[in-house]
Amino acid sequence: MTISDAFSLHLPPPPSFQGRMQSSGQRQRDTEQHRPLLSADDNPEAGGRAGPLFPPADQDSLWFIQDGCGIVCGVVTWLLVLYADFVVNLVMLLPNKSLWYSVINGALFNFLAVMALASHLRAMLSDPGAVPKGNATKDYMDSLQLKPGEVIYKCPKCCSIKPQRAHHCSICKRCIRKMDHHCPWVNNCVGEKNQRFFVLFTMYIALISVYALCLSFLQVYKCTDFSPPVAVMLMVFLCLEAFLFLTFTVVMFGTQIHSICNDETEIERLKNEKPTWERRLRWEGMKAVFGGPPSFLWFNPFSGLRLPLWTV
């Protein structure tokens, strides 16, 4: 028996329902080929250059995508943040004659840098909301006890039952719930479970970029002694880096906040999908993503951290 992206149990859907199935544009676009239902012993094809290193979404295992481009972008991100930390502390603050100026600004800048890198790690190593792979089996379908004509959807690429608002990522090789986009800078999808960490990452990077630009301006404005050419070059590169990162992260931060407040992912906005779900607008959407009412925990990337189980 061959199926498309919709399944029904025992009885076929009535003609009127079948017409509605054919007009469901998004689900038809997501499904590109026909696949048979898997048996309980079948496994989906692994294949591909990327995919999670520890894929189970229903366990507390470490999530890491094996994608060369994403790994390089993630390493570059860390190197650029550490470079900014090096220039601020050793080139601008350490030689400063005011001890309190150096201590206060150094502590604050390092705090923001640690929060930025912690947010990056949480966004990169957190399961973004992956649907269990290969769960579209006959046995599992029978256990759902669907009513005649009731429809569910299957992804033909990862052989999983696709929930509403889930999309398949060709890099992660998984269907991701409320997938917003795949970001190479965090080497992961931004989805239902890690969007908060991605927002914090963009926010803290924007803050340290502004901070670095302000410290550079003060360094030039107050400097009366001759500065070595190497120090000047390091500061110039830091300013260029900070300006580029500030532009990128402010745009991403604003886009993410707008999407959260409107309960609409970037994919849904680009495809101009009409919402078939009950929207959580403004503060309700923010509370759903950040977890609970407004508090300082919203800005803490360490909250809810649990040590992963390393599997082999």
C-alpha positions as CSV (number, residue, x, y, z in Angstrom):
1,M,0.0,0.0,0.0
2,T,1.3,3.4,-1.0
3,I,0.5,6.6,0.9
4,S,1.1,10.3,0.4
5,D,1.6,12.8,3.1
6,A,-1.8,12.0,4.7
7,F,-2.8,8.7,6.3
8,S,-6.1,7.5,7.6
9,L,-6.9,4.4,9.7
10,H,-8.9,1.5,8.1
11,L,-11.3,3.8,6.2
12,P,-10.5,6.2,3.4
13,P,-11.6,9.9,3.9
14,P,-14.8,11.0,2.2
15,P,-14.6,12.8,-1.1
16,S,-15.1,16.3,0.4
17,F,-12.3,15.7,2.9
18,Q,-10.1,14.4,0.1
19,G,-10.6,17.7,-1.7
20,R,-9.5,19.6,1.4
21,M,-6.4,17.4,1.6
22,Q,-5.4,18.3,-2.0
23,S,-5.8,22.0,-1.2
24,S,-3.6,22.0,1.8
25,G,-0.7,23.7,0.2
26,Q,2.0,23.6,2.9
27,R,1.7,19.9,3.6
28,Q,1.7,19.1,-0.1
29,R,4.8,21.2,-0.6
30,D,6.6,19.5,2.3
31,T,5.9,16.1,0.9
32,E,7.8,15.4,-2.3
33,Q,7.3,11.7,-2.8
34,H,5.2,8.7,-1.9
35,R,6.5,6.3,0.8
36,P,5.1,3.1,2.3
37,L,4.5,2.9,6.0
38,L,7.4,1.4,7.8
39,S,7.2,-1.8,9.7
40,A,8.2,-1.9,13.3
41,D,11.6,-3.3,12.5
42,D,12.5,-0.9,9.6
43,N,14.9,2.0,10.0
44,P,14.9,5.2,8.0
45,E,17.9,5.9,5.8
46,A,20.7,7.7,7.7
47,G,22.8,9.0,4.8
48,G,23.9,12.6,4.2
49,R,26.8,14.7,5.3
50,A,25.1,16.2,8.3
51,G,22.7,15.2,11.1
52,P,22.8,15.0,14.9
53,L,25.7,13.1,16.5
54,F,23.3,11.9,19.2
55,P,19.9,11.9,17.5
56,P,17.3,10.7,20.1
57,A,15.0,13.5,20.8
58,D,13.2,11.8,23.7
59,Q,16.4,11.4,25.8
60,D,18.6,13.9,27.5
61,S,21.5,13.1,25.2
62,L,23.9,15.7,23.7
63,W,22.6,17.2,20.5
64,F,25.3,18.2,18.0
65,I,25.1,18.5,14.2
66,Q,27.9,17.1,12.1
67,D,28.0,19.8,9.5
68,G,31.3,21.1,8.3
69,C,30.1,24.7,7.5
70,G,28.3,25.0,10.8
71,I,31.2,23.7,12.8
72,V,33.6,26.2,11.1
73,C,31.1,29.1,11.7
74,G,30.7,28.1,15.3
75,V,34.5,28.0,15.9
76,V,34.9,31.4,14.1
77,T,32.2,32.9,16.4
78,W,34.1,31.8,19.5
79,L,37.4,33.1,18.1
80,L,36.0,36.5,17.3
81,V,34.5,36.8,20.8
82,L,37.7,35.8,22.4
83,Y,39.6,38.2,20.2
84,A,37.4,41.0,21.3
85,D,37.9,40.0,24.9
86,F,41.7,40.0,24.4
87,V,41.8,43.4,22.9
88,V,39.5,45.0,25.4
89,N,41.3,43.6,28.4
90,L,45.0,43.6,27.4
91,V,45.2,46.4,24.9
92,M,42.7,49.0,26.3
93,L,41.9,48.3,30.0
94,L,45.2,46.8,31.4
95,P,47.4,49.8,30.4
96,N,44.9,52.3,31.7
97,K,46.0,54.4,34.7
98,S,42.7,54.2,36.4
99,L,42.4,50.9,38.4
100,W,38.7,51.2,39.0
101,Y,38.0,52.0,35.4
102,S,39.8,48.9,34.3
103,V,38.3,46.6,37.0
104,I,34.7,47.7,36.5
105,N,34.7,47.7,32.7
106,G,36.7,44.5,32.6
107,A,34.4,42.7,34.9
108,L,31.3,43.9,33.0
109,F,32.6,43.1,29.6
110,N,33.8,39.7,30.6
111,F,30.5,38.9,32.2
112,L,28.6,39.8,28.9
113,A,31.1,37.8,26.9
114,V,30.6,34.7,29.1
115,M,26.8,35.1,28.8
116,A,27.1,35.4,25.0
117,L,29.3,32.2,24.7
118,A,27.0,30.3,27.1
119,S,24.0,31.3,25.1
120,H,25.8,30.2,21.9
121,L,26.6,26.8,23.5
122,R,23.0,26.3,24.7
123,A,21.6,27.2,21.2
124,M,24.1,24.9,19.5
125,L,23.9,21.8,21.8
126,S,20.2,21.9,22.6
127,D,17.6,19.8,20.8
128,P,15.7,22.4,18.8
129,G,12.5,20.3,18.9
130,A,13.3,17.4,16.7
131,V,10.4,14.9,15.9
132,P,11.4,11.3,16.7
133,K,12.9,9.8,13.5
134,G,11.2,6.9,11.8
135,N,8.1,6.7,14.1
136,A,5.7,6.4,11.2
137,T,5.3,2.6,11.5
138,K,2.2,0.5,11.1
139,D,2.3,-0.5,14.8
140,Y,2.5,3.1,15.9
141,M,-0.2,4.2,13.6
142,D,-2.5,1.5,15.0
143,S,-1.7,2.6,18.5
144,L,-3.0,6.2,17.7
145,Q,-6.5,4.8,17.3
146,L,-7.5,7.3,14.6
147,K,-11.1,7.8,13.7
148,P,-12.2,7.1,10.1
149,G,-11.2,10.1,7.9
150,E,-8.8,11.6,10.5
151,V,-5.6,12.8,8.9
152,I,-2.0,12.9,10.1
153,Y,1.0,13.8,8.0
154,K,4.2,12.0,7.3
155,C,7.6,13.4,6.2
156,P,8.9,11.3,3.4
157,K,12.5,12.3,4.1
158,C,12.9,11.2,7.8
159,C,9.9,8.9,7.9
160,S,8.3,10.6,10.9
161,I,4.8,11.7,11.7
162,K,4.9,15.4,11.2
163,P,3.2,17.6,13.8
164,Q,1.5,20.9,12.9
165,R,4.0,23.7,12.1
166,A,6.9,21.2,11.9
167,H,9.3,21.5,8.9
168,H,12.1,19.2,7.7
169,C,15.7,20.6,7.8
170,S,17.9,19.2,5.1
171,I,21.0,19.8,7.2
172,C,19.8,18.4,10.5
173,K,18.1,15.5,8.6
174,R,15.1,15.9,11.0
175,C,11.7,17.5,11.2
176,I,11.9,20.4,13.7
177,R,8.8,21.7,15.6
178,K,8.2,25.4,15.0
179,M,11.4,25.6,12.9
180,D,12.3,29.2,12.3
181,H,15.5,28.7,10.3
182,H,18.8,26.9,10.3
183,C,21.6,29.1,11.5
184,P,25.2,28.1,10.6
185,W,26.6,30.4,13.3
186,V,25.1,28.2,16.0
187,N,25.4,25.0,13.8
188,N,21.8,24.2,14.6
189,C,18.2,24.9,13.7
190,V,16.3,27.5,15.7
191,G,13.1,25.9,16.8
192,E,10.7,25.4,19.6
193,K,13.2,24.3,22.3
194,N,16.2,26.5,21.7
195,Q,14.8,29.8,20.3
196,R,15.3,31.4,23.7
197,F,19.0,30.7,23.7
198,F,19.4,32.0,20.1
199,V,17.6,35.3,21.1
200,L,19.9,35.6,24.2
201,F,23.0,34.9,22.0
202,T,22.1,37.7,19.6
203,M,21.2,40.1,22.4
204,Y,24.5,39.5,24.3
205,I,26.6,39.8,21.2
206,A,24.9,43.1,20.3
207,L,25.6,44.3,23.9
208,I,29.4,43.5,23.8
209,S,29.6,45.0,20.3
210,V,28.2,48.3,21.6
211,Y,30.4,48.0,24.7
212,A,33.6,47.4,22.6
213,L,32.8,50.4,20.3
214,C,32.2,52.7,23.3
215,L,35.5,51.6,25.0
216,S,37.4,52.1,21.7
217,F,35.9,55.6,21.4
218,L,36.9,56.5,24.9
219,Q,40.4,55.0,24.4
220,V,40.9,57.3,21.3
221,Y,39.4,60.3,23.0
222,K,41.4,60.2,26.2
223,C,44.6,58.8,24.8
224,T,47.4,61.4,25.1
225,D,50.4,59.0,24.9
226,F,51.7,57.4,21.8
227,S,50.1,54.0,21.0
228,P,52.1,51.3,19.3
229,P,51.0,50.6,15.7
230,V,50.1,47.0,16.6
231,A,47.7,48.2,19.3
232,V,46.1,50.6,16.8
233,M,45.6,47.9,14.2
234,L,44.1,45.6,16.8
235,M,41.6,48.3,17.9
236,V,40.7,49.1,14.3
237,F,40.0,45.5,13.5
238,L,38.0,45.2,16.8
239,C,35.8,48.2,15.7
240,L,35.2,46.7,12.3
241,E,34.3,43.4,13.9
242,A,32.0,45.0,16.5
243,F,30.2,47.1,13.9
244,L,29.5,44.1,11.6
245,F,28.4,41.9,14.5
246,L,26.2,44.7,15.9
247,T,24.4,45.1,12.6
248,F,23.8,41.4,12.1
249,T,22.7,40.6,15.7
250,V,20.4,43.7,16.0
251,V,18.6,42.7,12.9
252,M,18.3,39.0,14.0
253,F,17.3,40.0,17.5
254,G,14.5,42.3,16.2
255,T,13.3,39.7,13.7
256,Q,13.2,37.0,16.4
257,I,11.3,39.2,18.9
258,H,8.8,40.2,16.1
259,S,8.3,36.5,15.2
260,I,7.7,35.5,18.9
261,C,5.3,38.3,19.5
262,N,3.3,37.4,16.4
263,D,3.7,33.6,17.0
264,E,4.9,33.2,13.4
265,T,8.2,31.5,12.3
266,E,10.4,32.9,9.6
267,I,9.5,30.0,7.3
268,E,5.8,30.6,7.8
269,R,6.2,34.3,7.1
270,L,8.2,33.7,3.9
271,K,5.7,31.1,2.7
272,N,2.9,33.5,3.7
273,E,1.0,30.7,5.5
274,K,-2.3,31.5,7.0
275,P,-2.3,30.4,10.6
276,T,-4.4,27.4,11.4
277,W,-3.4,27.5,15.0
278,E,-4.4,29.7,17.9
279,R,-1.9,32.4,18.0
280,R,-0.1,33.5,21.2
281,L,0.4,37.2,20.8
282,R,2.9,39.6,22.4
283,W,3.5,38.7,26.1
284,E,1.9,35.3,25.8
285,G,4.3,34.4,23.0
286,M,7.2,35.7,25.0
287,K,6.2,33.8,28.1
288,A,5.8,30.6,26.0
289,V,9.4,30.9,24.6
290,F,11.2,32.2,27.6
291,G,9.3,30.1,30.2
292,G,7.0,31.7,32.7
293,P,6.3,35.4,33.6
294,P,9.0,38.1,33.1
295,S,11.9,37.6,35.5
296,F,15.7,37.7,35.5
297,L,15.7,34.0,34.5
298,W,14.7,35.1,31.0
299,F,18.2,36.5,30.6
300,N,20.1,33.6,32.2
301,P,21.3,31.0,29.6
302,F,22.3,28.7,32.5
303,S,18.7,28.3,33.8
304,G,17.3,24.8,33.3
305,L,20.7,23.4,32.5
306,R,21.1,19.7,32.9
307,L,24.2,17.6,32.2
308,P,23.6,15.5,29.1
309,L,24.0,11.7,28.9
310,W,26.9,10.8,26.7
311,T,25.9,7.8,24.6
312,V,28.0,5.6,22.4
